[in-house]
Amino acid sequence: MKQGMKQGLERGRAEGLLEGERQVLLRLLQRRFGRLSRAVRQRIQQADSAQLLQWAERLLTAQSLSEIFDGDAPAVS
């Protein structure tokens, strides 16, 4: 039972961290590019941590949303 509780706590922390990463990326994108489309928001909500990090790094130099999501299907405009 203790093992199950420990696993549940770890899973909860991981999910919380992932949600925090999503929220930070959404906020930064909105600050930089304005209102985000539903498609962009949905894409971010479905992304894993590695993908979110890649997009966040691209945000540093991107001039448009398409530059951030370039190379990832489907394309965003």
mmCIF file of the N, C-alpha and C atoms, coordinates in Angstrom:
data_MODEL
# 
_entry.id   MODEL 
# 
loop_
_atom_site.group_PDB 
_atom_site.id 
_atom_site.type_symbol 
_atom_site.label_atom_id 
_atom_site.label_alt_id 
_atom_site.label_comp_id 
_atom_site.label_asym_id 
_atom_site.label_entity_id 
_atom_site.label_seq_id 
_atom_site.pdbx_PDB_ins_code 
_atom_site.Cartn_x 
_atom_site.Cartn_y 
_atom_site.Cartn_z 
_atom_site.occupancy 
_atom_site.B_iso_or_equiv 
_atom_site.pdbx_formal_charge 
_atom_site.auth_seq_id 
_atom_site.auth_comp_id 
_atom_site.auth_asym_id 
_atom_site.auth_atom_id 
_atom_site.pdbx_PDB_model_num 
ATOM 1   N N  . MET A 1 1  ? 0.820  -1.188 0.000   1.00 0.00 ? 1  MET A N  1 
ATOM 2   C CA . MET A 1 1  ? 0.000  0.000  0.000   1.00 0.00 ? 1  MET A CA 1 
ATOM 3   C C  . MET A 1 1  ? 0.871  1.262  0.000   1.00 0.00 ? 1  MET A C  1 
ATOM 4   N N  . LYS A 1 2  ? 1.944  1.257  0.794   1.00 0.00 ? 2  LYS A N  1 
ATOM 5   C CA . LYS A 1 2  ? 2.844  2.407  0.822   1.00 0.00 ? 2  LYS A CA 1 
ATOM 6   C C  . LYS A 1 2  ? 3.450  2.653  -0.557  1.00 0.00 ? 2  LYS A C  1 
ATOM 7   N N  . GLN A 1 3  ? 3.812  1.568  -1.235  1.00 0.00 ? 3  GLN A N  1 
ATOM 8   C CA . GLN A 1 3  ? 4.408  1.697  -2.566  1.00 0.00 ? 3  GLN A CA 1 
ATOM 9   C C  . GLN A 1 3  ? 3.417  2.350  -3.533  1.00 0.00 ? 3  GLN A C  1 
ATOM 10  N N  . GLY A 1 4  ? 2.163  1.946  -3.453  1.00 0.00 ? 4  GLY A N  1 
ATOM 11  C CA . GLY A 1 4  ? 1.132  2.528  -4.314  1.00 0.00 ? 4  GLY A CA 1 
ATOM 12  C C  . GLY A 1 4  ? 0.926  4.000  -4.026  1.00 0.00 ? 4  GLY A C  1 
ATOM 13  N N  . MET A 1 5  ? 0.962  4.370  -2.757  1.00 0.00 ? 5  MET A N  1 
ATOM 14  C CA . MET A 1 5  ? 0.811  5.776  -2.394  1.00 0.00 ? 5  MET A CA 1 
ATOM 15  C C  . MET A 1 5  ? 2.003  6.588  -2.888  1.00 0.00 ? 5  MET A C  1 
ATOM 16  N N  . LYS A 1 6  ? 3.188  6.017  -2.765  1.00 0.00 ? 6  LYS A N  1 
ATOM 17  C CA . LYS A 1 6  ? 4.398  6.697  -3.229  1.00 0.00 ? 6  LYS A CA 1 
ATOM 18  C C  . LYS A 1 6  ? 4.344  6.917  -4.742  1.00 0.00 ? 6  LYS A C  1 
ATOM 19  N N  . GLN A 1 7  ? 3.937  5.879  -5.466  1.00 0.00 ? 7  GLN A N  1 
ATOM 20  C CA . GLN A 1 7  ? 3.820  5.999  -6.922  1.00 0.00 ? 7  GLN A CA 1 
ATOM 21  C C  . GLN A 1 7  ? 2.770  7.041  -7.298  1.00 0.00 ? 7  GLN A C  1 
ATOM 22  N N  . GLY A 1 8  ? 1.677  7.057  -6.563  1.00 0.00 ? 8  GLY A N  1 
ATOM 23  C CA . GLY A 1 8  ? 0.627  8.041  -6.833  1.00 0.00 ? 8  GLY A CA 1 
ATOM 24  C C  . GLY A 1 8  ? 1.119  9.464  -6.610  1.00 0.00 ? 8  GLY A C  1 
ATOM 25  N N  . LEU A 1 9  ? 1.872  9.676  -5.545  1.00 0.00 ? 9  LEU A N  1 
ATOM 26  C CA . LEU A 1 9  ? 2.437  11.000 -5.277  1.00 0.00 ? 9  LEU A CA 1 
ATOM 27  C C  . LEU A 1 9  ? 3.419  11.414 -6.364  1.00 0.00 ? 9  LEU A C  1 
ATOM 28  N N  . GLU A 1 10 ? 4.272  10.486 -6.771  1.00 0.00 ? 10 GLU A N  1 
ATOM 29  C CA . GLU A 1 10 ? 5.242  10.794 -7.827  1.00 0.00 ? 10 GLU A CA 1 
ATOM 30  C C  . GLU A 1 10 ? 4.544  11.126 -9.129  1.00 0.00 ? 10 GLU A C  1 
ATOM 31  N N  . ARG A 1 11 ? 3.517  10.381 -9.465  1.00 0.00 ? 11 ARG A N  1 
ATOM 32  C CA . ARG A 1 11 ? 2.768  10.637 -10.692 1.00 0.00 ? 11 ARG A CA 1 
ATOM 33  C C  . ARG A 1 11 ? 2.076  11.999 -10.614 1.00 0.00 ? 11 ARG A C  1 
ATOM 34  N N  . GLY A 1 12 ? 1.526  12.310 -9.452  1.00 0.00 ? 12 GLY A N  1 
ATOM 35  C CA . GLY A 1 12 ? 0.874  13.602 -9.256  1.00 0.00 ? 12 GLY A CA 1 
ATOM 36  C C  . GLY A 1 12 ? 1.848  14.764 -9.402  1.00 0.00 ? 12 GLY A C  1 
ATOM 37  N N  . ARG A 1 13 ? 3.043  14.604 -8.859  1.00 0.00 ? 13 ARG A N  1 
ATOM 38  C CA . ARG A 1 13 ? 4.064  15.645 -8.988  1.00 0.00 ? 13 ARG A CA 1 
ATOM 39  C C  . ARG A 1 13 ? 4.476  15.833 -10.444 1.00 0.00 ? 13 ARG A C  1 
ATOM 40  N N  . ALA A 1 14 ? 4.657  14.722 -11.144 1.00 0.00 ? 14 ALA A N  1 
ATOM 41  C CA . ALA A 1 14 ? 5.051  14.796 -12.552 1.00 0.00 ? 14 ALA A CA 1 
ATOM 42  C C  . ALA A 1 14 ? 3.972  15.489 -13.381 1.00 0.00 ? 14 ALA A C  1 
ATOM 43  N N  . GLU A 1 15 ? 2.719  15.153 -13.123 1.00 0.00 ? 15 GLU A N  1 
ATOM 44  C CA . GLU A 1 15 ? 1.615  15.783 -13.855 1.00 0.00 ? 15 GLU A CA 1 
ATOM 45  C C  . GLU A 1 15 ? 1.532  17.272 -13.531 1.00 0.00 ? 15 GLU A C  1 
ATOM 46  N N  . GLY A 1 16 ? 1.769  17.618 -12.276 1.00 0.00 ? 16 GLY A N  1 
ATOM 47  C CA . GLY A 1 16 ? 1.753  19.020 -11.875 1.00 0.00 ? 16 GLY A CA 1 
ATOM 48  C C  . GLY A 1 16 ? 2.873  19.801 -12.533 1.00 0.00 ? 16 GLY A C  1 
ATOM 49  N N  . LEU A 1 17 ? 4.044  19.210 -12.608 1.00 0.00 ? 17 LEU A N  1 
ATOM 50  C CA . LEU A 1 17 ? 5.183  19.850 -13.258 1.00 0.00 ? 17 LEU A CA 1 
ATOM 51  C C  . LEU A 1 17 ? 4.899  20.066 -14.738 1.00 0.00 ? 17 LEU A C  1 
ATOM 52  N N  . LEU A 1 18 ? 4.360  19.063 -15.399 1.00 0.00 ? 18 LEU A N  1 
ATOM 53  C CA . LEU A 1 18 ? 4.027  19.161 -16.820 1.00 0.00 ? 18 LEU A CA 1 
ATOM 54  C C  . LEU A 1 18 ? 2.994  20.258 -17.057 1.00 0.00 ? 18 LEU A C  1 
ATOM 55  N N  . GLU A 1 19 ? 1.988  20.328 -16.210 1.00 0.00 ? 19 GLU A N  1 
ATOM 56  C CA . GLU A 1 19 ? 0.970  21.376 -16.359 1.00 0.00 ? 19 GLU A CA 1 
ATOM 57  C C  . GLU A 1 19 ? 1.589  22.757 -16.159 1.00 0.00 ? 19 GLU A C  1 
ATOM 58  N N  . GLY A 1 20 ? 2.513  22.878 -15.226 1.00 0.00 ? 20 GLY A N  1 
ATOM 59  C CA . GLY A 1 20 ? 3.201  24.147 -15.016 1.00 0.00 ? 20 GLY A CA 1 
ATOM 60  C C  . GLY A 1 20 ? 4.009  24.551 -16.229 1.00 0.00 ? 20 GLY A C  1 
ATOM 61  N N  . GLU A 1 21 ? 4.690  23.596 -16.851 1.00 0.00 ? 21 GLU A N  1 
ATOM 62  C CA . GLU A 1 21 ? 5.461  23.872 -18.064 1.00 0.00 ? 21 GLU A CA 1 
ATOM 63  C C  . GLU A 1 21 ? 4.543  24.363 -19.173 1.00 0.00 ? 21 GLU A C  1 
ATOM 64  N N  . ARG A 1 22 ? 3.403  23.729 -19.303 1.00 0.00 ? 22 ARG A N  1 
ATOM 65  C CA . ARG A 1 22 ? 2.435  24.142 -20.324 1.00 0.00 ? 22 ARG A CA 1 
ATOM 66  C C  . ARG A 1 22 ? 1.962  25.570 -20.086 1.00 0.00 ? 22 ARG A C  1 
ATOM 67  N N  . GLN A 1 23 ? 1.633  25.883 -18.851 1.00 0.00 ? 23 GLN A N  1 
ATOM 68  C CA . GLN A 1 23 ? 1.127  27.211 -18.529 1.00 0.00 ? 23 GLN A CA 1 
ATOM 69  C C  . GLN A 1 23 ? 2.176  28.296 -18.772 1.00 0.00 ? 23 GLN A C  1 
ATOM 70  N N  . VAL A 1 24 ? 3.414  28.017 -18.435 1.00 0.00 ? 24 VAL A N  1 
ATOM 71  C CA . VAL A 1 24 ? 4.479  28.999 -18.667 1.00 0.00 ? 24 VAL A CA 1 
ATOM 72  C C  . VAL A 1 24 ? 4.662  29.232 -20.161 1.00 0.00 ? 24 VAL A C  1 
ATOM 73  N N  . LEU A 1 25 ? 4.702  28.159 -20.946 1.00 0.00 ? 25 LEU A N  1 
ATOM 74  C CA . LEU A 1 25 ? 4.865  28.328 -22.391 1.00 0.00 ? 25 LEU A CA 1 
ATOM 75  C C  . LEU A 1 25 ? 3.689  29.090 -22.985 1.00 0.00 ? 25 LEU A C  1 
ATOM 76  N N  . LEU A 1 26 ? 2.484  28.759 -22.586 1.00 0.00 ? 26 LEU A N  1 
ATOM 77  C CA . LEU A 1 26 ? 1.313  29.485 -23.084 1.00 0.00 ? 26 LEU A CA 1 
ATOM 78  C C  . LEU A 1 26 ? 1.409  30.969 -22.756 1.00 0.00 ? 26 LEU A C  1 
ATOM 79  N N  . ARG A 1 27 ? 1.788  31.270 -21.549 1.00 0.00 ? 27 ARG A N  1 
ATOM 80  C CA . ARG A 1 27 ? 1.879  32.672 -21.131 1.00 0.00 ? 27 ARG A CA 1 
ATOM 81  C C  . ARG A 1 27 ? 2.950  33.425 -21.918 1.00 0.00 ? 27 ARG A C  1 
ATOM 82  N N  . LEU A 1 28 ? 4.102  32.803 -22.114 1.00 0.00 ? 28 LEU A N  1 
ATOM 83  C CA . LEU A 1 28 ? 5.172  33.452 -22.875 1.00 0.00 ? 28 LEU A CA 1 
ATOM 84  C C  . LEU A 1 28 ? 4.778  33.661 -24.336 1.00 0.00 ? 28 LEU A C  1 
ATOM 85  N N  . LEU A 1 29 ? 4.137  32.664 -24.921 1.00 0.00 ? 29 LEU A N  1 
ATOM 86  C CA . LEU A 1 29 ? 3.685  32.797 -26.304 1.00 0.00 ? 29 LEU A CA 1 
ATOM 87  C C  . LEU A 1 29 ? 2.664  33.918 -26.436 1.00 0.00 ? 29 LEU A C  1 
ATOM 88  N N  . GLN A 1 30 ? 1.740  34.005 -25.501 1.00 0.00 ? 30 GLN A N  1 
ATOM 89  C CA . GLN A 1 30 ? 0.737  35.068 -25.537 1.00 0.00 ? 30 GLN A CA 1 
ATOM 90  C C  . GLN A 1 30 ? 1.392  36.437 -25.391 1.00 0.00 ? 30 GLN A C  1 
ATOM 91  N N  . ARG A 1 31 ? 2.349  36.542 -24.514 1.00 0.00 ? 31 ARG A N  1 
ATOM 92  C CA . ARG A 1 31 ? 3.054  37.822 -24.324 1.00 0.00 ? 31 ARG A CA 1 
ATOM 93  C C  . ARG A 1 31 ? 3.747  38.266 -25.589 1.00 0.00 ? 31 ARG A C  1 
ATOM 94  N N  . ARG A 1 32 ? 4.320  37.304 -26.281 1.00 0.00 ? 32 ARG A N  1 
ATOM 95  C CA . ARG A 1 32 ? 5.123  37.626 -27.458 1.00 0.00 ? 32 ARG A CA 1 
ATOM 96  C C  . ARG A 1 32 ? 4.285  37.811 -28.710 1.00 0.00 ? 32 ARG A C  1 
ATOM 97  N N  . PHE A 1 33 ? 3.267  36.959 -28.895 1.00 0.00 ? 33 PHE A N  1 
ATOM 98  C CA . PHE A 1 33 ? 2.535  36.938 -30.158 1.00 0.00 ? 33 PHE A CA 1 
ATOM 99  C C  . PHE A 1 33 ? 1.053  37.307 -30.032 1.00 0.00 ? 33 PHE A C  1 
ATOM 100 N N  . GLY A 1 34 ? 0.592  37.577 -28.830 1.00 0.00 ? 34 GLY A N  1 
ATOM 101 C CA . GLY A 1 34 ? -0.816 37.917 -28.651 1.00 0.00 ? 34 GLY A CA 1 
ATOM 102 C C  . GLY A 1 34 ? -1.690 36.683 -28.507 1.00 0.00 ? 34 GLY A C  1 
ATOM 103 N N  . ARG A 1 35 ? -2.963 36.889 -28.745 1.00 0.00 ? 35 ARG A N  1 
ATOM 104 C CA . ARG A 1 35 ? -3.939 35.810 -28.561 1.00 0.00 ? 35 ARG A CA 1 
ATOM 105 C C  . ARG A 1 35 ? -3.563 34.582 -29.393 1.00 0.00 ? 35 ARG A C  1 
ATOM 106 N N  . LEU A 1 36 ? -3.651 33.416 -28.753 1.00 0.00 ? 36 LEU A N  1 
ATOM 107 C CA . LEU A 1 36 ? -3.298 32.159 -29.408 1.00 0.00 ? 36 LEU A CA 1 
ATOM 108 C C  . LEU A 1 36 ? -4.554 31.451 -29.897 1.00 0.00 ? 36 LEU A C  1 
ATOM 109 N N  . SER A 1 37 ? -4.432 30.796 -31.018 1.00 0.00 ? 37 SER A N  1 
ATOM 110 C CA . SER A 1 37 ? -5.564 30.054 -31.570 1.00 0.00 ? 37 SER A CA 1 
ATOM 111 C C  . SER A 1 37 ? -5.858 28.821 -30.714 1.00 0.00 ? 37 SER A C  1 
ATOM 112 N N  . ARG A 1 38 ? -7.041 28.320 -30.882 1.00 0.00 ? 38 ARG A N  1 
ATOM 113 C CA . ARG A 1 38 ? -7.440 27.096 -30.185 1.00 0.00 ? 38 ARG A CA 1 
ATOM 114 C C  . ARG A 1 38 ? -6.521 25.942 -30.577 1.00 0.00 ? 38 ARG A C  1 
ATOM 115 N N  . ALA A 1 39 ? -6.118 25.889 -31.843 1.00 0.00 ? 39 ALA A N  1 
ATOM 116 C CA . ALA A 1 39 ? -5.243 24.814 -32.316 1.00 0.00 ? 39 ALA A CA 1 
ATOM 117 C C  . ALA A 1 39 ? -3.887 24.843 -31.601 1.00 0.00 ? 39 ALA A C  1 
ATOM 118 N N  . VAL A 1 40 ? -3.337 26.035 -31.418 1.00 0.00 ? 40 VAL A N  1 
ATOM 119 C CA . VAL A 1 40 ? -2.050 26.161 -30.724 1.00 0.00 ? 40 VAL A CA 1 
ATOM 120 C C  . VAL A 1 40 ? -2.210 25.745 -29.268 1.00 0.00 ? 40 VAL A C  1 
ATOM 121 N N  . ARG A 1 41 ? -3.250 26.210 -28.615 1.00 0.00 ? 41 ARG A N  1 
ATOM 122 C CA . ARG A 1 41 ? -3.483 25.846 -27.212 1.00 0.00 ? 41 ARG A CA 1 
ATOM 123 C C  . ARG A 1 41 ? -3.647 24.339 -27.053 1.00 0.00 ? 41 ARG A C  1 
ATOM 124 N N  . GLN A 1 42 ? -4.408 23.748 -27.947 1.00 0.00 ? 42 GLN A N  1 
ATOM 125 C CA . GLN A 1 42 ? -4.653 22.316 -27.889 1.00 0.00 ? 42 GLN A CA 1 
ATOM 126 C C  . GLN A 1 42 ? -3.354 21.534 -28.104 1.00 0.00 ? 42 GLN A C  1 
ATOM 127 N N  . ARG A 1 43 ? -2.568 21.994 -29.024 1.00 0.00 ? 43 ARG A N  1 
ATOM 128 C CA . ARG A 1 43 ? -1.291 21.337 -29.306 1.00 0.00 ? 43 ARG A CA 1 
ATOM 129 C C  . ARG A 1 43 ? -0.387 21.349 -28.080 1.00 0.00 ? 43 ARG A C  1 
ATOM 130 N N  . ILE A 1 44 ? -0.342 22.474 -27.402 1.00 0.00 ? 44 ILE A N  1 
ATOM 131 C CA . ILE A 1 44 ? 0.477  22.592 -26.197 1.00 0.00 ? 44 ILE A CA 1 
ATOM 132 C C  . ILE A 1 44 ? -0.070 21.675 -25.106 1.00 0.00 ? 44 ILE A C  1 
ATOM 133 N N  . GLN A 1 45 ? -1.381 21.597 -24.968 1.00 0.00 ? 45 GLN A N  1 
ATOM 134 C CA . GLN A 1 45 ? -1.979 20.740 -23.941 1.00 0.00 ? 45 GLN A CA 1 
ATOM 135 C C  . GLN A 1 45 ? -1.695 19.257 -24.189 1.00 0.00 ? 45 GLN A C  1 
ATOM 136 N N  . GLN A 1 46 ? -1.439 18.892 -25.424 1.00 0.00 ? 46 GLN A N  1 
ATOM 137 C CA . GLN A 1 46 ? -1.193 17.487 -25.759 1.00 0.00 ? 46 GLN A CA 1 
ATOM 138 C C  . GLN A 1 46 ? 0.296  17.133 -25.783 1.00 0.00 ? 46 GLN A C  1 
ATOM 139 N N  . ALA A 1 47 ? 1.163  18.129 -25.638 1.00 0.00 ? 47 ALA A N  1 
ATOM 140 C CA . ALA A 1 47 ? 2.598  17.907 -25.747 1.00 0.00 ? 47 ALA A CA 1 
ATOM 141 C C  . ALA A 1 47 ? 3.189  17.333 -24.462 1.00 0.00 ? 47 ALA A C  1 
ATOM 142 N N  . ASP A 1 48 ? 4.278  16.589 -24.634 1.00 0.00 ? 48 ASP A N  1 
ATOM 143 C CA . ASP A 1 48 ? 5.008  16.100 -23.472 1.00 0.00 ? 48 ASP A CA 1 
ATOM 144 C C  . ASP A 1 48 ? 6.089  17.109 -23.085 1.00 0.00 ? 48 ASP A C  1 
ATOM 145 N N  . SER A 1 49 ? 6.772  16.840 -22.005 1.00 0.00 ? 49 SER A N  1 
ATOM 146 C CA . SER A 1 49 ? 7.751  17.762 -21.447 1.00 0.00 ? 49 SER A CA 1 
ATOM 147 C C  . SER A 1 49 ? 8.884  18.065 -22.427 1.00 0.00 ? 49 SER A C  1 
ATOM 148 N N  . ALA A 1 50 ? 9.377  17.052 -23.122 1.00 0.00 ? 50 ALA A N  1 
ATOM 149 C CA . ALA A 1 50 ? 10.479 17.251 -24.071 1.00 0.00 ? 50 ALA A CA 1 
ATOM 150 C C  . ALA A 1 50 ? 10.061 18.187 -25.202 1.00 0.00 ? 50 ALA A C  1 
ATOM 151 N N  . GLN A 1 51 ? 8.858  18.013 -25.712 1.00 0.00 ? 51 GLN A N  1 
ATOM 152 C CA . GLN A 1 51 ? 8.367  18.864 -26.796 1.00 0.00 ? 51 GLN A CA 1 
ATOM 153 C C  . GLN A 1 51 ? 8.175  20.295 -26.305 1.00 0.00 ? 51 GLN A C  1 
ATOM 154 N N  . LEU A 1 52 ? 7.633  20.451 -25.111 1.00 0.00 ? 52 LEU A N  1 
ATOM 155 C CA . LEU A 1 52 ? 7.450  21.790 -24.549 1.00 0.00 ? 52 LEU A CA 1 
ATOM 156 C C  . LEU A 1 52 ? 8.784  22.509 -24.398 1.00 0.00 ? 52 LEU A C  1 
ATOM 157 N N  . LEU A 1 53 ? 9.801  21.796 -23.959 1.00 0.00 ? 53 LEU A N  1 
ATOM 158 C CA . LEU A 1 53 ? 11.132 22.388 -23.812 1.00 0.00 ? 53 LEU A CA 1 
ATOM 159 C C  . LEU A 1 53 ? 11.680 22.820 -25.170 1.00 0.00 ? 53 LEU A C  1 
ATOM 160 N N  . GLN A 1 54 ? 11.502 21.997 -26.181 1.00 0.00 ? 54 GLN A N  1 
ATOM 161 C CA . GLN A 1 54 ? 11.973 22.348 -27.526 1.00 0.00 ? 54 GLN A CA 1 
ATOM 162 C C  . GLN A 1 54 ? 11.287 23.614 -28.023 1.00 0.00 ? 54 GLN A C  1 
ATOM 163 N N  . TRP A 1 55 ? 9.986  23.707 -27.844 1.00 0.00 ? 55 TRP A N  1 
ATOM 164 C CA . TRP A 1 55 ? 9.261  24.904 -28.272 1.00 0.00 ? 55 TRP A CA 1 
ATOM 165 C C  . TRP A 1 55 ? 9.693  26.129 -27.475 1.00 0.00 ? 55 TRP A C  1 
ATOM 166 N N  . ALA A 1 56 ? 9.914  25.955 -26.178 1.00 0.00 ? 56 ALA A N  1 
ATOM 167 C CA . ALA A 1 56 ? 10.344 27.074 -25.335 1.00 0.00 ? 56 ALA A CA 1 
ATOM 168 C C  . ALA A 1 56 ? 11.706 27.595 -25.790 1.00 0.00 ? 56 ALA A C  1 
ATOM 169 N N  . GLU A 1 57 ? 12.601 26.703 -26.159 1.00 0.00 ? 57 GLU A N  1 
ATOM 170 C CA . GLU A 1 57 ? 13.909 27.127 -26.657 1.00 0.00 ? 57 GLU A CA 1 
ATOM 171 C C  . GLU A 1 57 ? 13.781 27.869 -27.983 1.00 0.00 ? 57 GLU A C  1 
ATOM 172 N N  . ARG A 1 58 ? 12.901 27.405 -28.849 1.00 0.00 ? 58 ARG A N  1 
ATOM 173 C CA . ARG A 1 58 ? 12.683 28.085 -30.129 1.00 0.00 ? 58 ARG A CA 1 
ATOM 174 C C  . ARG A 1 58 ? 12.089 29.479 -29.923 1.00 0.00 ? 58 ARG A C  1 
ATOM 175 N N  . LEU A 1 59 ? 11.316 29.640 -28.871 1.00 0.00 ? 59 LEU A N  1 
ATOM 176 C CA . LEU A 1 59 ? 10.690 30.925 -28.571 1.00 0.00 ? 59 LEU A CA 1 
ATOM 177 C C  . LEU A 1 59 ? 11.729 32.030 -28.400 1.00 0.00 ? 59 LEU A C  1 
ATOM 178 N N  . LEU A 1 60 ? 12.911 31.693 -27.964 1.00 0.00 ? 60 LEU A N  1 
ATOM 179 C CA . LEU A 1 60 ? 13.955 32.682 -27.719 1.00 0.00 ? 60 LEU A CA 1 
ATOM 180 C C  . LEU A 1 60 ? 14.375 33.429 -28.979 1.00 0.00 ? 60 LEU A C  1 
ATOM 181 N N  . THR A 1 61 ? 14.298 32.773 -30.136 1.00 0.00 ? 61 THR A N  1 
ATOM 182 C CA . THR A 1 61 ? 14.761 33.402 -31.373 1.00 0.00 ? 61 THR A CA 1 
ATOM 183 C C  . THR A 1 61 ? 13.681 33.529 -32.446 1.00 0.00 ? 61 THR A C  1 
ATOM 184 N N  . ALA A 1 62 ? 12.546 32.914 -32.243 1.00 0.00 ? 62 ALA A N  1 
ATOM 185 C CA . ALA A 1 62 ? 11.491 32.901 -33.267 1.00 0.00 ? 62 ALA A CA 1 
ATOM 186 C C  . ALA A 1 62 ? 10.870 34.279 -33.459 1.00 0.00 ? 62 ALA A C  1 
ATOM 187 N N  . GLN A 1 63 ? 10.547 34.583 -34.694 1.00 0.00 ? 63 GLN A N  1 
ATOM 188 C CA . GLN A 1 63 ? 9.858  35.818 -35.030 1.00 0.00 ? 63 GLN A CA 1 
ATOM 189 C C  . GLN A 1 63 ? 8.367  35.585 -35.264 1.00 0.00 ? 63 GLN A C  1 
ATOM 190 N N  . SER A 1 64 ? 7.962  34.312 -35.307 1.00 0.00 ? 64 SER A N  1 
ATOM 191 C CA . SER A 1 64 ? 6.559  33.972 -35.535 1.00 0.00 ? 64 SER A CA 1 
ATOM 192 C C  . SER A 1 64 ? 6.245  32.635 -34.877 1.00 0.00 ? 64 SER A C  1 
ATOM 193 N N  . LEU A 1 65 ? 4.963  32.372 -34.705 1.00 0.00 ? 65 LEU A N  1 
ATOM 194 C CA . LEU A 1 65 ? 4.548  31.082 -34.157 1.00 0.00 ? 65 LEU A CA 1 
ATOM 195 C C  . LEU A 1 65 ? 4.968  29.927 -35.056 1.00 0.00 ? 65 LEU A C  1 
ATOM 196 N N  . SER A 1 66 ? 4.918  30.146 -36.357 1.00 0.00 ? 66 SER A N  1 
ATOM 197 C CA . SER A 1 66 ? 5.285  29.064 -37.266 1.00 0.00 ? 66 SER A CA 1 
ATOM 198 C C  . SER A 1 66 ? 6.751  28.661 -37.096 1.00 0.00 ? 66 SER A C  1 
ATOM 199 N N  . GLU A 1 67 ? 7.601  29.601 -36.731 1.00 0.00 ? 67 GLU A N  1 
ATOM 200 C CA . GLU A 1 67 ? 9.000  29.250 -36.475 1.00 0.00 ? 67 GLU A CA 1 
ATOM 201 C C  . GLU A 1 67 ? 9.147  28.377 -35.236 1.00 0.00 ? 67 GLU A C  1 
ATOM 202 N N  . ILE A 1 68 ? 8.289  28.554 -34.284 1.00 0.00 ? 68 ILE A N  1 
ATOM 203 C CA . ILE A 1 68 ? 8.353  27.754 -33.062 1.00 0.00 ? 68 ILE A CA 1 
ATOM 204 C C  . ILE A 1 68 ? 7.908  26.328 -33.345 1.00 0.00 ? 68 ILE A C  1 
ATOM 205 N N  . PHE A 1 69 ? 6.841  26.188 -34.104 1.00 0.00 ? 69 PHE A N  1 
ATOM 206 C CA . PHE A 1 69 ? 6.274  24.872 -34.352 1.00 0.00 ? 69 PHE A CA 1 
ATOM 207 C C  . PHE A 1 69 ? 6.778  24.237 -35.650 1.00 0.00 ? 69 PHE A C  1 
ATOM 208 N N  . ASP A 1 70 ? 7.673  24.924 -36.362 1.00 0.00 ? 70 ASP A N  1 
ATOM 209 C CA . ASP A 1 70 ? 8.208  24.434 -37.636 1.00 0.00 ? 70 ASP A CA 1 
ATOM 210 C C  . ASP A 1 70 ? 8.862  23.069 -37.449 1.00 0.00 ? 70 ASP A C  1 
ATOM 211 N N  . GLY A 1 71 ? 8.562  22.177 -38.359 1.00 0.00 ? 71 GLY A N  1 
ATOM 212 C CA . GLY A 1 71 ? 9.146  20.856 -38.291 1.00 0.00 ? 71 GLY A CA 1 
ATOM 213 C C  . GLY A 1 71 ? 8.302  19.887 -37.476 1.00 0.00 ? 71 GLY A C  1 
ATOM 214 N N  . ASP A 1 72 ? 7.272  20.391 -36.833 1.00 0.00 ? 72 ASP A N  1 
ATOM 215 C CA . ASP A 1 72 ? 6.355  19.562 -36.077 1.00 0.00 ? 72 ASP A CA 1 
ATOM 216 C C  . ASP A 1 72 ? 5.033  19.528 -36.853 1.00 0.00 ? 72 ASP A C  1 
ATOM 217 N N  . ALA A 1 73 ? 4.449  18.385 -37.005 1.00 0.00 ? 73 ALA A N  1 
ATOM 218 C CA . ALA A 1 73 ? 3.174  18.297 -37.723 1.00 0.00 ? 73 ALA A CA 1 
ATOM 219 C C  . ALA A 1 73 ? 2.030  18.405 -36.738 1.00 0.00 ? 73 ALA A C  1 
ATOM 220 N N  . PRO A 1 74 ? 0.923  19.003 -37.074 1.00 0.00 ? 74 PRO A N  1 
ATOM 221 C CA . PRO A 1 74 ? 0.660  19.776 -38.277 1.00 0.00 ? 74 PRO A CA 1 
ATOM 222 C C  . PRO A 1 74 ? 1.191  21.196 -38.142 1.00 0.00 ? 74 PRO A C  1 
ATOM 223 N N  . ALA A 1 75 ? 1.364  21.845 -39.273 1.00 0.00 ? 75 ALA A N  1 
ATOM 224 C CA . ALA A 1 75 ? 1.886  23.210 -39.286 1.00 0.00 ? 75 ALA A CA 1 
ATOM 225 C C  . ALA A 1 75 ? 0.899  24.179 -38.668 1.00 0.00 ? 75 ALA A C  1 
ATOM 226 N N  . VAL A 1 76 ? 1.433  25.217 -38.022 1.00 0.00 ? 76 VAL A N  1 
ATOM 227 C CA . VAL A 1 76 ? 0.611  26.252 -37.390 1.00 0.00 ? 76 VAL A CA 1 
ATOM 228 C C  . VAL A 1 76 ? 0.882  27.554 -38.093 1.00 0.00 ? 76 VAL A C  1 
ATOM 229 N N  . SER A 1 77 ? -0.159 28.319 -38.381 1.00 0.00 ? 77 SER A N  1 
ATOM 230 C CA . SER A 1 77 ? 0.063  29.639 -38.990 1.00 0.00 ? 77 SER A CA 1 
ATOM 231 C C  . SER A 1 77 ? -0.605 30.715 -38.198 1.00 0.00 ? 77 SER A C  1 
# 
